[in-house]
Amino acid sequence: MRLEKSGRGGKTVTAIYDLPADDGANEALCKALKTRCGTGGTLKDRVIEIQGDHRDRIEALLIERGLKVKRAGG
């Protein structure tokens, strides 16, 4: 999981990488993250992008679902 701004017109997104290959589960996870954070987001090529800096909320939800979380960057 890392925070990205590059190539996004100055907007910040929280990106979650290295997700399992199950697309159905990833779509459900993306929807749950968007609901928890109250913002938009997308799933592209097994990478979830959530608009804004929501690393703490996202980390808590991923740990609740039994996924390992490693923060990258700041």
Secondary structure, 3 states (H helix, E strand, C coil): CEEECCCCCCCCEEEECCCCCCHHHHHHHHHHHHHHHCCCEEEECCEEEEECCCHHHHHHHHHHCCCCCCCECC
